[in-house]
């Protein structure tokens, strides 16, 4: 992971880059389990919780190298910042699809925004099947650009 970070400048290893990407993903899964364990009250029953290999020392080592625990949130923030930069440079947010990752992300956010709006209207019979990565806070941030 340290070599990857030195070469790429970050620890967000894609899962497709095996075996490191697989290991990084497993650390995220173990972290979620670990958080559930540490949130337990001493009197709560922990027999239903899955065991985890994550511990405080292991988490700290990963934290110290800038490990990204939530890849989805990290990507969202990164692309949002790129969109803000694009707006400052071009004066608008109409990013062409051909503009690489940012163009694809903007297109996806437009689709997600439609889903988000659909979820807000109770008239849609399929709204319970829809999921979106947008939250009220994210929608507000995009609207504020």
N, C-alpha and C positions, 0 to 999 in steps of 0.2 A: 504494500500500500504506500509506503514511504517513497519507493522508487517511482511508482505511478504518479504520486503527487509532485515529485521533483520534475518529472518529465512533462506533465500536463497542467500543473498549477492548481489542481483540485483533487478531491477524493471521491468524486461522483463517478465511479466506475460503472459503465453500462453492464448489464447482466450478460450481454452478448460477448463480453471480453472475458472468456473463461480461462482459468478457474477463478481469477481474482473477482470478477463481477459476481459470480455465484456466492463467493465468500462474503462480499460486501452486503449482498442482499440477505444472507443468513444472519449477519450481525444486526441488521435492521429488525428482522423478525425476532431475534433473541432480545433485542432492546425493548420491544413492545411487551414481551412476556415479563421482562425484568421490571418494567414500570408497573405492571399489574401487581407483581409481588411486593414492591416497596410501598404501594398505596394501601396495602392491607393493614387493617387494624390488628393488633396482637390477638384480639379475641375472635377475629373472623376465621372461618373455616377455609383453609387453603387447599383442601384435597381436590378441588375441581380445577385448580390452576395447573397449566402445563409447566413442567420443569424447564429451567433455562440455564444455559451455560454462562450467561452474562452476569457479571458482578460489578461492584463499585470500582474496583481497580481496573478491570478490563474497559469499562465505560470511560474512565478518566483517561486511559491511554489513547483511546479513539478520539475523545473530545480534544485532547491536546494536539492532535495532528489535523484538527478541523474536519472531523468526520461528519458527513451530512446524514442525519438520522431520518429526515423526511424528504425524500427525493422529489416528491410531487410539489410540496410547498417551496422547496428550494428552486426548482425549475420555474415555478410560477413567478416568484420574486425576481429571478434573473431575467426572464423575458419581459416582465413588467418594467424593469429598469431599462432594458434595451428599447422598449417602446417609448419610454419617456425621453431617452436620448434621440430616438428617431424623430419624435415630435419637435424637440428643440432644434434639430438640424433642418428638418423639412417643413415645419410649420403645420403639419397635419399628421393624422394617424392612419392614413390609407396606405397600409403597407402591402406592396404587391406580393402575391403568393410566391413569386420567383425570388423573393428576398430571404431565402434559406429558412432557418429555424424560426426566425421572428415572423416571417410571412405566414408560415404554417401555424404558428401559435395564435396570431391575430385571427386567422380564419377559424381556428378552433374556438377561440373566445367568443366570436360572433355566434357560432352554433351553440355554445354553452349558454350564452346570454338568452337565446331564444328558449332553450330548455328552462332556464331560470325563470323567465317570464311566464312560461306555461305552468310551472309549478306554483306560481303565485295565484293563478286563476283556478278556481275550483270547478269551473265548467268543463274542464277537460277530463273525460273519463279515464284516460290512460296516465294521468299525472302521477299516480303512485308508482308507476313503473319507471319513471324518469329519474335519473340521477345527474347531478352536475357538480363540477369541482368549484363552481362559483358560490361564493357566500355574499351576504349583504355587504360586508366590508370590502371584498374584492370588487364587486360591482361599483361601489362608491369610488374606489380608487381609480377604476377605469373611467368612470364618468368625470372624475376631477381632472383628468389629463388635459 
